[in-house]
Amino acid sequence: MATTREAQIGDIERVIAIWKACDLVKPQNDPVTDFHLALETKDSTVLLLESSSEIIGSVVVGFDGHRGWYYYLGIKPEFQSVGNGRILVDAAENWLASRGAPKAMLMVRHSNTQVIGFYEKLGYLVEETYVMGKRL
């Protein structure tokens, strides 16, 4: 039975290994900094999914006061397609709901099309918006 918990600093290497195995780490993002920021910012965290004391999945979740956001949602490849992603999304939704977030959002890279169907099955819709950004 898989269970969820909030990450601790000592989990960083195992979590980043999952992110890398799921091809979530890109050159423009420093996963170590992202992990630390998620734990050190009061309105975000890293949620873990564990099975038999092994970390098998994680998601960064945060609430900006208007919407909840997910980043780096990944399940170890050998634990995918058996409902573990749904457990982790449910935990993230509950974390956001407990903070009063009215909506959960996520971004999917155009190159990561295989996860679109996963999110659609969970009730997520493609929003007709542009996401714009600027590196600071």
C-alpha positions in Angstrom: 0.0 0.0 0.0 1.5 3.3 -1.1 1.4 6.2 1.4 2.2 9.9 1.0 4.2 12.3 3.2 5.9 15.6 3.0 9.6 15.5 2.0 12.4 16.3 4.3 15.8 17.7 3.2 17.4 14.2 3.5 15.1 13.0 0.7 16.6 15.3 -1.9 18.9 12.8 -3.8 16.2 10.2 -4.1 13.6 12.7 -5.3 15.9 14.2 -7.9 16.8 10.7 -9.1 13.0 10.2 -9.8 12.8 13.6 -11.6 15.7 12.6 -13.8 14.3 9.1 -14.5 11.1 10.8 -15.6 12.9 13.3 -17.8 11.6 16.2 -15.8 15.0 17.9 -15.3 15.9 20.3 -18.0 19.1 22.4 -18.4 17.3 25.7 -17.6 16.2 24.4 -14.1 18.4 23.5 -11.2 16.5 20.7 -9.4 18.5 21.1 -6.2 17.5 24.8 -5.9 13.9 23.9 -6.9 13.7 21.2 -4.2 15.1 23.6 -1.5 12.8 26.5 -2.6 9.7 24.2 -2.4 10.6 23.1 1.2 11.7 26.6 2.4 8.7 28.6 1.0 5.7 28.5 3.4 3.1 28.0 0.6 4.8 25.0 -1.1 6.1 21.6 -0.4 7.3 18.4 -2.0 4.9 15.5 -1.5 6.3 12.0 -1.7 4.7 8.6 -2.5 6.2 5.7 -0.7 5.8 1.9 -1.0 7.6 -0.3 1.6 9.7 2.7 2.7 10.9 3.3 -0.9 10.2 6.7 -2.5 8.4 5.9 -5.7 7.0 9.3 -6.7 7.0 13.0 -5.9 5.4 16.2 -6.8 6.1 19.9 -6.0 2.9 21.6 -5.0 2.3 25.2 -4.2 -0.4 27.8 -3.7 0.1 31.3 -4.9 -3.0 32.7 -3.1 -5.1 32.4 -6.3 -4.4 29.0 -7.8 -2.6 25.8 -6.8 0.2 24.5 -9.0 2.0 21.2 -9.6 5.6 20.8 -10.8 7.9 17.8 -11.2 5.2 15.2 -10.8 6.9 11.9 -11.5 6.5 8.3 -10.6 9.5 5.9 -11.0 9.0 4.2 -14.4 8.6 0.7 -12.9 5.7 1.9 -10.7 3.8 3.7 -13.4 0.4 2.7 -14.9 -0.9 1.1 -11.7 -2.6 4.0 -10.0 0.3 5.6 -8.2 0.1 8.8 -10.2 -3.6 9.2 -9.2 -2.7 8.7 -5.5 -0.1 11.4 -5.7 -2.4 13.8 -7.6 -5.1 13.2 -4.9 -2.6 14.0 -2.2 -1.6 17.2 -4.0 -5.3 18.2 -4.5 -6.0 17.6 -0.8 -2.9 19.7 0.2 -4.2 22.5 -1.9 -7.8 22.2 -0.8 -6.7 22.3 2.8 -5.2 25.8 2.1 -8.3 27.1 0.3 -7.0 26.8 -3.3 -10.1 27.0 -5.6 -8.3 25.5 -8.6 -5.3 23.3 -9.4 -3.1 24.0 -12.4 -0.1 22.4 -14.1 2.0 22.9 -17.1 3.0 20.1 -19.5 5.9 20.6 -21.9 4.9 20.1 -25.5 7.5 17.2 -25.7 5.7 15.4 -22.8 2.5 14.5 -24.6 2.2 11.0 -23.1 1.0 12.5 -19.8 -1.9 14.5 -21.3 -4.2 11.5 -21.3 -3.3 10.7 -17.7 -4.3 14.2 -16.5 -7.5 14.2 -18.7 -8.6 10.9 -17.0 -8.3 12.8 -13.6 -10.6 15.6 -14.8 -8.0 18.1 -15.9 -8.7 20.1 -19.1 -6.4 21.9 -21.5 -6.8 25.6 -20.8 -6.9 28.0 -23.7 -4.1 30.3 -22.4 -0.6 31.2 -23.2 2.0 30.7 -20.6 4.7 33.4 -20.7 7.8 33.6 -18.7 11.0 35.6 -18.2 14.2 34.4 -16.5 15.2 36.6 -13.6 
